[in-house]
């Protein structure tokens, strides 16, 4: 095998290795995003509840009707959090191994 052929074989092998590592990294990225989605859905209601309790003045000011309205909107917000998290983290510029050029 000539020197240039060996070089081409090495380049091809390294490209395959790079692609394999990129695939593995992408799997980890997706797992990270899934975990972030799961955790935010668990964390958000507790955070909101503790904030409402801690802000007694505001809670009193908005009254029961305001709290009902806030609670109704809160569930909609919590339901949208997985999409918000995915949109926030699933960007190529955050994950350099996605660049396959």
N, C-alpha and C positions, 0 to 999 in steps of 0.2 A: 504494500500500500504506500502510495506516495505521501509526501508531507502535506500537500494540499488536500488530499483525500482524507487523511487523518484529522486534519483541521476541520473539514466539513462534517465528518462523523461526530467529532467532539461538540461542534456547535449544535448540531441536531440533537444530540443527547442532552446537552444543557438546556436547549429550548423546551424539550419534553419535561425535563426536571422542573424548570421554571413554571411551566403550565400546571404541572401536578401540584406544586407548592401554592400557586395562585388559587387552584381549585380548593385546596385544603384551607387556605386563608379565608376564602369566600364562605366556606362552611362555618368557620369560626365567627365571621362577621354576622352571618344570619343568626347564629345562636346568640350572640351578644344582643342583637336587636330584639330577638324573641324574649330574652331575659329582661331587657329593659322595659319592653311592653308589659310583661307580666308584673314586674315590680311596681311600675307606675300606677297600674290599675289597683293594686293593693294599697299603695302608699297614699294616693290622692284622697280617697274618702276620709281616711284618718286625719290627714293634714287639714282638710277642709273643716271637719268636725272640731278639731282642736282650735283652729283659728276662729271659728264662730264662737266657741265657748270662751276663748281668751279675749275676744272683742265684745264684751258684754254691752258696752255703751252703744256700739254700732248696731248690735242685735236688737237692743231695746228700741233704738231709733227707727229701724225699719219695720218693727212689729211683726205680728204673726203672719199677716198677708205677705209681707216682704220676705219672711223666712220660707213660706210655702213656695213663693215664686223662685227664690234662690235654690231651694231644694229640687224643684222640678228642672231647672236649668242645669243644675249640678250633675244629675244623672246623664243628661245628654252630653255634657262635657266629658264625663268619665268614659262614656261609651265611645267617644271619638279619640280618646288618648292613644290607643294602639296605632291608629293611622297617623296621628301627629308624631308619635315617637319614630315610627318607621320613616316618615318623610324627613324628619330631622336628622336621622343617623344614616340613612341609606343613600349616601352621596359619594360618588366616585372619588371626589377630591379628598375625602377622609380616609380612603382605603387604597393606598398606592399600588398594591399588588393586583388591583383590578385592571391596571393598564397592561394590556397584552401585546403592545407594539414591540 
